[in-house]
Amino acid sequence: MEKALPEQMSGGENDFESLMEESLKAPRPGDVLVGRVLLITRDSVIIDINYKCEGQVPLAEFLDHEGHPTVREGD
C-alpha cells in the first residue's frame, strides 16, 4: 500500500477546509435554506437549519389562503 505524499494530501485538505468554512457560514437575510420544522407556535415556526441555532420564521409565511398552516412539526 502506498502512502500519500504531503503534496498529494494538500488538495484534499484544502477541499475539506473549504467545505468546513462553507458549513459554518452564518445564514444571511434572504438566504433560502432547507430545514425541518421543530415547533409551531402561535406566531412563528421554529426550524432546524443544521446550524448553531434554529431558524425562526413568522407563521404568516406558512399560511394558506384560508389562514391554515401549510407545514407541520416534523416536515
Backbone as ProteinMPNN parsed JSONL, in Angstrom:
{"seq_chain_A": "MEKALPEQMSGGENDFESLMEESLKAPRPGDVLVGRVLLITRDSVIIDINYKCEGQVPLAEFLDHEGHPTVREGD", "coords_chain_A": {"N_chain_A": [[0.845, -1.179, 0.0], [0.618, 2.148, -0.872], [1.799, 5.222, 0.499], [0.362, 8.427, 0.793], [1.873, 11.335, -0.461], [2.839, 14.427, 1.112], [2.363, 16.558, -0.672], [0.371, 15.526, -2.269], [-1.708, 15.22, -0.498], [-2.465, 17.747, 0.234], [-4.342, 18.964, -1.5], [-6.753, 17.607, -0.943], [-7.035, 18.253, 1.751], [-7.362, 21.0, 1.56], [-9.787, 21.057, 0.204], [-11.453, 19.922, 2.134], [-11.191, 21.831, 4.145], [-12.358, 24.026, 2.862], [-14.99, 23.086, 2.611], [-15.684, 22.9, 5.329], [-15.518, 25.598, 6.125], [-17.542, 26.657, 4.54], [-19.769, 25.334, 5.601], [-19.946, 26.487, 8.088], [-20.683, 29.073, 7.733], [-22.649, 31.842, 8.565], [-26.143, 32.057, 8.107], [-27.677, 34.496, 5.999], [-29.994, 37.263, 5.873], [-32.543, 36.685, 3.537], [-31.387, 34.445, 2.405], [-32.079, 31.209, 1.113], [-32.954, 28.361, 2.736], [-32.816, 24.873, 3.632], [-34.635, 22.935, 5.899], [-35.92, 21.365, 8.934], [-39.085, 21.337, 10.396], [-39.421, 22.103, 13.714], [-41.083, 23.107, 15.709], [-44.242, 24.661, 16.019], [-45.473, 27.686, 16.862], [-47.757, 30.106, 18.297], [-47.232, 32.367, 16.749], [-44.962, 31.893, 15.204], [-42.658, 29.776, 13.334], [-40.423, 27.335, 14.206], [-37.398, 26.236, 13.005], [-35.118, 23.648, 12.293], [-32.108, 24.242, 10.97], [-29.736, 23.047, 10.642], [-27.585, 24.439, 11.815], [-25.801, 26.433, 14.231], [-27.86, 27.365, 15.815], [-31.47, 27.343, 15.867], [-33.689, 28.273, 13.168], [-36.041, 30.944, 12.962], [-39.159, 31.69, 11.747], [-41.735, 33.872, 10.725], [-45.058, 32.763, 11.349], [-46.978, 33.546, 9.541], [-45.764, 33.348, 7.065], [-46.219, 30.773, 6.311], [-48.89, 30.26, 5.946], [-51.941, 29.233, 4.362], [-54.384, 30.372, 1.905], [-56.676, 30.355, 3.432], [-55.834, 30.754, 5.949], [-54.687, 28.627, 7.299], [-51.973, 26.673, 8.565], [-49.399, 25.544, 6.361], [-47.46, 23.766, 6.86], [-46.218, 21.16, 9.051], [-45.168, 20.028, 12.305], [-42.167, 18.32, 12.131], [-42.043, 18.241, 9.383]], "CA_chain_A": [[0.0, 0.0, 0.0], [1.428, 3.363, -0.978], [1.41, 6.352, 1.346], [0.216, 9.685, 0.057], [2.873, 12.354, -0.177], [2.212, 15.665, 1.601], [1.866, 17.38, -1.78], [-0.856, 14.916, -2.757], [-2.748, 15.371, 0.515], [-2.853, 19.142, 0.444], [-5.557, 19.276, -2.242], [-7.882, 17.096, -0.183], [-7.166, 19.039, 2.976], [-7.925, 22.299, 1.175], [-11.198, 20.835, -0.101], [-12.13, 19.731, 3.414], [-11.21, 23.141, 4.804], [-13.357, 24.836, 2.165], [-16.304, 22.577, 2.993], [-15.93, 23.286, 6.713], [-15.791, 27.037, 6.154], [-18.859, 26.868, 3.927], [-20.806, 24.836, 6.504], [-20.003, 27.325, 9.28], [-21.122, 30.428, 7.398], [-23.942, 32.214, 9.129], [-27.151, 32.432, 7.105], [-27.966, 35.925, 5.921], [-31.372, 37.542, 5.456], [-32.775, 36.453, 2.122], [-30.909, 33.121, 2.024], [-33.07, 30.139, 1.097], [-32.359, 27.22, 3.421], [-33.639, 23.685, 3.822], [-34.603, 22.552, 7.302], [-37.008, 20.541, 9.446], [-39.924, 22.073, 11.342], [-39.349, 21.559, 15.068], [-42.159, 23.588, 16.564], [-45.088, 25.737, 15.503], [-46.06, 28.438, 17.969], [-48.87, 30.974, 17.916], [-46.867, 33.366, 15.752], [-43.741, 31.594, 14.46], [-42.283, 28.392, 13.051], [-39.031, 27.111, 14.575], [-36.89, 25.289, 12.022], [-33.736, 23.188, 12.427], [-31.438, 24.502, 9.694], [-28.399, 22.453, 10.752], [-26.616, 25.462, 12.169], [-25.607, 26.512, 15.675], [-29.147, 27.599, 16.454], [-32.596, 27.129, 14.964], [-34.234, 29.426, 12.468], [-37.394, 31.322, 13.367], [-39.825, 32.345, 10.635], [-43.106, 34.213, 11.092], [-46.063, 31.784, 10.925], [-47.69, 34.095, 8.379], [-45.076, 32.892, 5.85], [-46.612, 29.392, 6.044], [-50.348, 30.128, 5.969], [-52.607, 29.195, 3.06], [-55.336, 31.48, 1.695], [-57.704, 30.289, 4.47], [-55.199, 31.025, 7.236], [-54.21, 27.389, 7.915], [-50.543, 26.405, 8.3], [-49.109, 24.601, 5.274], [-46.417, 22.871, 7.355], [-46.486, 20.518, 10.346], [-43.96, 19.64, 13.017], [-41.544, 17.147, 11.512], [-41.869, 18.465, 7.923]], "C_chain_A": [[0.889, 1.24, 0.0], [0.896, 4.44, -0.05], [1.332, 7.596, 0.481], [1.308, 10.655, 0.491], [2.181, 13.615, 0.298], [1.666, 16.532, 0.47], [0.539, 16.846, -2.297], [-1.995, 15.134, -1.774], [-3.267, 16.791, 0.596], [-4.125, 19.501, -0.308], [-6.793, 18.83, -1.493], [-8.117, 17.883, 1.086], [-7.772, 20.4, 2.667], [-9.407, 22.157, 0.861], [-11.992, 20.692, 1.19], [-12.254, 21.059, 4.146], [-12.265, 24.039, 4.178], [-14.764, 24.399, 2.546], [-16.652, 22.969, 4.426], [-16.268, 24.767, 6.819], [-17.177, 27.328, 5.609], [-19.974, 26.454, 4.889], [-20.96, 25.721, 7.744], [-20.427, 28.759, 8.99], [-22.5, 30.685, 7.982], [-24.912, 32.55, 8.002], [-27.408, 33.933, 7.152], [-29.418, 36.129, 5.53], [-31.496, 37.38, 3.942], [-32.269, 35.116, 1.628], [-32.065, 32.128, 2.054], [-32.386, 28.904, 1.655], [-33.346, 26.066, 3.497], [-33.527, 23.291, 5.282], [-35.796, 21.689, 7.651], [-37.762, 21.337, 10.501], [-39.88, 21.369, 12.693], [-40.59, 21.883, 15.877], [-42.941, 24.683, 15.842], [-45.74, 26.399, 16.711], [-47.197, 29.305, 17.43], [-48.507, 31.926, 16.788], [-45.581, 33.077, 14.986], [-43.549, 30.091, 14.256], [-40.788, 28.287, 13.35], [-38.515, 25.973, 13.696], [-35.431, 24.95, 12.321], [-33.093, 23.339, 11.062], [-30.007, 23.975, 9.696], [-27.31, 23.504, 10.938], [-26.523, 25.489, 13.686], [-26.915, 26.716, 16.435], [-30.246, 27.389, 15.411], [-32.997, 28.431, 14.278], [-35.645, 29.698, 12.956], [-38.001, 32.151, 12.249], [-41.246, 32.686, 11.073], [-44.095, 33.181, 10.526], [-46.79, 32.252, 9.678], [-47.064, 33.653, 7.056], [-45.546, 31.504, 5.413], [-48.123, 29.189, 6.061], [-50.913, 30.087, 4.551], [-53.626, 30.331, 2.982], [-56.471, 31.486, 2.72], [-57.139, 30.515, 5.873], [-54.722, 29.787, 7.97], [-52.727, 27.187, 7.595], [-50.376, 25.348, 7.213], [-47.981, 23.646, 5.63], [-46.861, 22.274, 8.692], [-45.153, 20.222, 11.005], [-43.442, 18.345, 12.415], [-41.342, 17.288, 10.018], [-40.479, 18.966, 7.651]], "O_chain_A": [[1.814, 1.344, 0.805], [-0.312, 4.554, 0.16], [2.128, 7.79, -0.437], [1.618, 10.77, 1.677], [1.034, 13.857, -0.077], [0.625, 17.17, 0.627], [-0.323, 17.619, -2.715], [-3.15, 15.224, -2.191], [-4.413, 17.005, 0.992], [-4.927, 20.282, 0.204], [-7.773, 19.57, -1.407], [-9.259, 18.152, 1.458], [-8.604, 20.898, 3.425], [-10.201, 23.031, 1.208], [-13.071, 21.266, 1.33], [-13.306, 21.371, 4.704], [-12.987, 24.737, 4.889], [-15.635, 25.237, 2.78], [-17.794, 23.331, 4.707], [-17.202, 25.145, 7.527], [-17.903, 28.155, 6.159], [-20.998, 27.13, 4.987], [-22.012, 25.699, 8.383], [-20.52, 29.574, 9.908], [-23.396, 29.845, 7.897], [-24.549, 33.244, 7.053], [-27.362, 34.554, 8.214], [-30.017, 35.248, 4.912], [-30.667, 37.872, 3.176], [-32.662, 34.673, 0.548], [-32.93, 32.204, 2.926], [-31.372, 28.449, 1.125], [-34.56, 26.263, 3.433], [-32.432, 23.312, 5.845], [-36.587, 21.321, 6.783], [-37.157, 21.936, 11.39], [-40.249, 20.201, 12.811], [-41.089, 21.05, 16.633], [-42.366, 25.519, 15.145], [-46.461, 25.76, 17.478], [-47.544, 29.235, 16.251], [-49.355, 32.263, 15.962], [-45.138, 33.912, 14.197], [-44.186, 29.264, 14.908], [-39.985, 29.051, 12.815], [-39.105, 24.893, 13.644], [-34.613, 25.836, 12.568], [-33.472, 22.659, 10.108], [-29.176, 24.382, 8.884], [-26.258, 23.456, 10.3], [-27.114, 24.641, 14.355], [-27.046, 26.279, 17.578], [-29.968, 27.273, 14.218], [-32.688, 29.528, 14.743], [-36.365, 28.77, 13.325], [-37.448, 33.175, 11.846], [-41.898, 31.872, 11.726], [-43.982, 32.777, 9.368], [-47.177, 31.435, 8.843], [-47.753, 33.588, 6.037], [-45.303, 31.098, 4.277], [-48.589, 28.056, 6.178], [-50.446, 30.795, 3.659], [-53.715, 31.154, 3.894], [-57.159, 32.496, 2.873], [-57.873, 30.474, 6.861], [-54.383, 29.87, 9.15], [-52.279, 27.491, 6.49], [-51.13, 24.376, 7.16], [-47.583, 22.814, 4.814], [-47.746, 22.8, 9.367], [-44.122, 20.17, 10.335], [-44.197, 17.393, 12.217], [-40.557, 16.544, 9.43], [-40.128, 19.216, 6.498]]}, "name": "protein", "num_of_chains": 1, "seq": "MEKALPEQMSGGENDFESLMEESLKAPRPGDVLVGRVLLITRDSVIIDINYKCEGQVPLAEFLDHEGHPTVREGD"}
